[in-house]
Structures are given as structure tokens and as C-alpha cells.
Amino acid sequence: MTPVPPPDIFSLRAAEGWIELGNPAEALRELSAVTAANEDHPAVLETGWSACAASGDWEAAFPWAEKLVRLHPELAAGWLHRAYATRRMRGGGLEAALAALRPAAELFPDEPMMAFNLACYLAQTGEEAEAWHWYRDAVRRGNEESVRAAALADDDLRPLWPRIRG
């Protein structure tokens, strides 16, 4: 990915800093200064999503992620962000998030977070057998110890905890 050139990189870095400081509104203000030539850059789109997510505004976060998926479908982050926002926004929910993320599982066969998030959504919809399949796939795709630790810290996977511990 090509870096964002000056002067837009300065607005992008400032936005990232505002997010780290806990001021997502100021981050979005900084991003509004990015020129049209760079407004669709993946780093800009991901930072916009992060600012909205930091404020819990999932309706505003969704378009950033949707655009990231549409313009840069080769980036796993967009798919994960879109599903995450879909789950939490009004009119979304688990089933919609699951539908948004399923296609990405095949597009990113080595990405553990795809399988992990599918396991989370499926466990929460009561599909424990399929959730277990995706959890095991996340382990296969990633580091077993890390995935297991993350799973045991994620309430979404609580229905699988006895199997994960065993």
C-alpha cells in the first residue's frame, strides 16, 4: 500500500493521535481535512472507522467500513470492521453481521480473526457445532495458545468455554 503523502499524512496522523487521546470527534475533524485525492486511502478509511467505533457510533462507522470493503476488498480489516459495525448498529444484529462476514472466510483462508469472529457470531446465535468448527479453524490459522487465550476472554464464546478448556 502506498503511503498517504503530505500534507494529508499530517491530518491522518493527527486523527490517529486524537483517537489515542480519547477524542474521536476531533479525529473526525482532522480527517475532514484530507483532500479528495486521498480520502479513499485504506488508512484514512480505517481511521475514520476507528474514530466512529471509539465513540460507539456504529451507524457512522458502517459507511467507512463498507467503503473500505468496496474499494479495497483485499484488506481483511474492512470485512472485520463492517461485520463488527453491522452487529452493533440499529437494524443490524448477529445474523446480519454473520452474513456480512461469511464471504470473507474464503477470501482470507489464513486470517485467524475471520474464523474467530465467525465462531463468536455463531456461538451467540446458538449454532454451537458450527461455532466450534470456526474456533478450531481459527486455531489452525493462527497460534493455538493466543487464540485459546482470546477465546477464553471473549464472552461471545462463553458457550464454547467448556470445550475450549477441555
C-alpha positions as CSV (number, residue, x, y, z in Angstrom):
1,M,0.0,0.0,0.0
2,T,1.3,3.4,-0.9
3,P,1.7,5.8,2.0
4,V,-0.5,8.8,2.3
5,P,1.5,11.8,1.0
6,P,1.9,15.2,2.7
7,P,0.0,17.2,3.6
8,D,-2.7,14.6,4.1
9,I,-0.5,12.4,6.2
10,F,-0.3,15.1,8.8
11,S,-4.1,15.1,9.1
12,L,-4.2,11.3,9.2
13,R,-1.5,11.2,12.0
14,A,-3.3,13.9,13.9
15,A,-6.6,11.9,13.7
16,E,-4.8,8.8,14.9
17,G,-3.4,10.8,17.8
18,W,-6.8,12.2,18.8
19,I,-8.2,8.6,18.8
20,E,-5.4,7.6,21.2
21,L,-6.2,10.6,23.4
22,G,-9.9,9.6,23.5
23,N,-11.2,12.4,21.4
24,P,-12.8,10.7,18.3
25,A,-14.8,13.9,17.4
26,E,-11.5,15.8,16.9
27,A,-10.1,12.8,14.9
28,L,-13.0,13.1,12.5
29,R,-12.5,16.8,12.2
30,E,-8.8,16.1,11.3
31,L,-9.9,13.6,8.7
32,S,-12.2,16.1,7.1
33,A,-9.1,18.0,6.1
34,V,-7.8,15.1,3.9
35,T,-8.0,16.0,0.2
36,A,-10.3,14.2,-2.2
37,A,-7.2,12.6,-3.8
38,N,-6.6,10.6,-0.6
39,E,-10.0,10.3,1.1
40,D,-10.4,6.7,-0.1
41,H,-6.9,5.6,1.0
42,P,-7.3,2.5,3.2
43,A,-5.5,4.1,6.2
44,V,-7.9,7.1,6.0
45,L,-11.0,4.8,5.8
46,E,-9.8,2.6,8.7
47,T,-9.0,5.6,10.8
48,G,-12.5,7.0,10.1
49,W,-14.0,3.7,11.2
50,S,-11.8,3.7,14.3
51,A,-12.9,7.2,15.3
52,C,-16.6,6.3,15.0
53,A,-16.1,3.0,16.7
54,A,-14.3,4.7,19.6
55,S,-17.4,6.9,20.1
56,G,-19.7,3.9,19.8
57,D,-21.4,5.4,16.7
58,W,-22.0,2.3,14.7
59,E,-24.3,3.9,12.2
60,A,-21.4,6.3,11.3
61,A,-18.8,3.6,11.5
62,F,-20.5,1.3,9.0
63,P,-20.1,3.5,5.9
64,W,-16.4,3.8,6.5
65,A,-16.0,0.0,6.6
66,E,-18.4,-0.5,3.8
67,K,-16.3,1.8,1.6
68,L,-13.2,0.0,2.7
69,V,-14.6,-3.3,1.6
70,R,-15.9,-1.9,-1.7
71,L,-12.7,-0.1,-2.7
72,H,-10.1,-2.4,-1.0
73,P,-11.7,-5.9,-0.8
74,E,-8.2,-7.4,-0.4
75,L,-7.9,-6.0,3.1
76,A,-9.2,-8.2,5.8
77,A,-9.7,-5.3,8.2
78,G,-12.5,-3.8,6.2
79,W,-14.5,-7.0,6.3
80,L,-14.0,-7.4,10.0
81,H,-14.9,-3.8,10.7
82,R,-18.0,-3.9,8.6
83,A,-19.3,-7.0,10.4
84,Y,-18.5,-5.5,13.8
85,A,-20.4,-2.3,13.0
86,T,-23.2,-4.3,11.4
87,R,-23.7,-6.3,14.6
88,R,-24.0,-3.2,16.7
89,M,-25.8,-0.7,14.6
90,R,-29.6,-0.2,14.6
91,G,-31.2,-2.6,12.2
92,G,-28.1,-4.8,12.2
93,G,-27.6,-7.7,14.7
94,L,-25.8,-11.0,14.8
95,E,-27.4,-12.6,11.8
96,A,-26.6,-9.6,9.6
97,A,-23.0,-9.5,10.9
98,L,-22.7,-13.2,10.2
99,A,-23.9,-12.7,6.6
100,A,-21.5,-9.8,6.1
101,L,-18.5,-11.8,7.3
102,R,-19.1,-15.2,5.8
103,P,-17.8,-14.4,2.3
104,A,-14.5,-13.2,3.9
105,A,-13.7,-16.5,5.4
106,E,-12.9,-17.9,2.0
107,L,-11.2,-14.8,0.7
108,F,-8.8,-14.8,3.7
109,P,-8.2,-18.5,4.3
110,D,-5.1,-17.8,6.5
111,E,-6.6,-15.0,8.6
112,P,-7.4,-16.3,12.1
113,M,-9.6,-13.3,13.0
114,M,-12.1,-14.2,10.3
115,A,-12.6,-17.6,11.7
116,F,-12.6,-16.3,15.3
117,N,-15.3,-13.7,14.6
118,L,-17.4,-16.2,12.8
119,A,-17.1,-18.5,15.8
120,C,-18.2,-15.6,18.1
121,Y,-21.3,-14.7,16.0
122,L,-22.3,-18.4,15.6
123,A,-21.9,-19.1,19.3
124,Q,-24.1,-16.2,20.1
125,T,-26.8,-17.3,17.6
126,G,-26.9,-20.8,19.2
127,E,-25.1,-22.6,16.4
128,E,-22.5,-24.2,18.7
129,A,-21.4,-27.0,16.4
130,E,-20.6,-24.6,13.6
131,A,-19.1,-22.2,16.1
132,W,-16.8,-24.9,17.3
133,H,-15.7,-25.6,13.7
134,W,-14.8,-22.0,13.2
135,Y,-13.0,-21.8,16.5
136,R,-10.9,-24.9,15.5
137,D,-10.3,-23.2,12.2
138,A,-9.1,-20.0,13.9
139,V,-6.6,-22.2,15.9
140,R,-5.4,-23.8,12.7
141,R,-5.0,-20.4,11.0
142,G,-3.3,-18.8,14.0
143,N,-1.3,-19.5,17.1
144,E,-3.2,-22.0,19.3
145,E,-2.2,-20.5,22.6
146,S,-3.1,-17.0,21.5
147,V,-6.4,-18.0,20.0
148,R,-7.3,-20.1,23.1
149,A,-6.5,-17.2,25.5
150,A,-8.5,-14.7,23.4
151,A,-11.4,-17.2,23.2
152,L,-11.5,-17.6,27.0
153,A,-11.5,-13.9,27.4
154,D,-14.3,-13.3,24.9
155,D,-17.9,-13.6,26.4
156,D,-19.2,-14.2,22.9
157,L,-17.5,-17.6,23.1
158,R,-18.8,-18.5,26.5
159,P,-21.0,-21.3,25.2
160,L,-17.8,-23.0,23.9
161,W,-15.7,-22.4,27.0
162,P,-16.1,-25.9,28.4
163,R,-14.9,-27.5,25.2
164,I,-12.1,-24.9,24.8
165,R,-10.9,-25.6,28.4
166,G,-11.1,-29.4,27.8
